[in-house]
Amino acid sequence: MAMTRETLEGFLTEAFPDAEIILTDLAGDNDHWQAEIVSEQFKGKTRVAQHQMVYAALKGKMGGELHALALKTRAPS
């Protein structure tokens, strides 16, 4: 079963309540997503650390319900 936009958005807004989040369904199948996340929580963190924070927020769903996720993360300018 694929992960719906609502489910993915729920995980991300729970972990990053301050964030601006833009989700794009890359293949139209609820299975290949791009997430652009702008959050204060990313300030001073490397891109790798930012992405690890996002994966942690997904609570082990990556690779299961969520097949592919392209990430663009940054702190607000």
C-alpha positions in Angstrom: 0.0 0.0 0.0 1.3 3.4 -1.0 1.5 6.4 1.4 -1.1 9.1 0.8 -0.2 12.8 0.7 -2.2 13.2 4.0 -0.2 10.5 5.8 3.1 11.8 4.6 2.2 15.4 5.4 1.0 14.3 8.8 4.4 12.7 9.7 6.3 15.8 8.4 4.1 18.4 10.1 4.2 16.5 13.4 8.0 16.5 13.3 8.5 20.0 11.8 5.4 22.1 13.0 7.2 25.3 12.1 8.0 24.2 8.5 6.9 25.2 5.1 6.3 21.9 3.4 5.7 21.4 -0.3 4.9 17.8 -1.5 4.9 16.8 -5.1 3.7 13.4 -6.3 6.4 12.7 -9.0 4.8 9.7 -10.7 1.1 10.2 -9.8 1.1 7.0 -7.9 1.3 8.1 -4.2 4.6 6.1 -4.2 7.3 8.5 -5.5 7.3 11.9 -3.6 9.4 15.0 -3.5 9.3 16.9 -0.3 10.6 20.5 0.0 10.9 21.4 3.7 12.1 24.7 5.1 12.5 24.6 8.8 14.3 26.4 11.6 15.2 23.0 13.0 17.6 22.6 10.0 19.7 25.7 11.0 23.4 24.9 11.4 22.9 21.2 10.3 24.5 19.5 7.3 22.3 18.4 4.5 22.9 14.8 5.6 21.8 15.6 9.1 18.7 17.4 7.8 17.7 14.3 5.7 18.3 12.0 8.6 15.9 14.1 10.6 13.3 13.7 7.9 13.8 10.0 7.7 13.5 9.7 11.5 10.2 11.6 11.2 8.8 9.0 8.9 9.1 6.3 11.6 10.5 3.5 9.5 8.0 3.9 6.6 10.8 4.7 4.1 11.2 1.7 1.7 7.9 0.2 2.9 4.8 2.2 2.4 6.9 5.0 1.0 9.0 3.7 -1.9 10.9 6.9 -3.0 11.3 10.3 -1.5 13.4 13.1 -3.1 14.3 15.6 -0.4 15.1 19.3 -0.6 15.7 20.7 2.8 17.0 24.0 4.2 16.7 26.5 7.0 14.8 29.7 6.2 17.1 32.4 4.8 
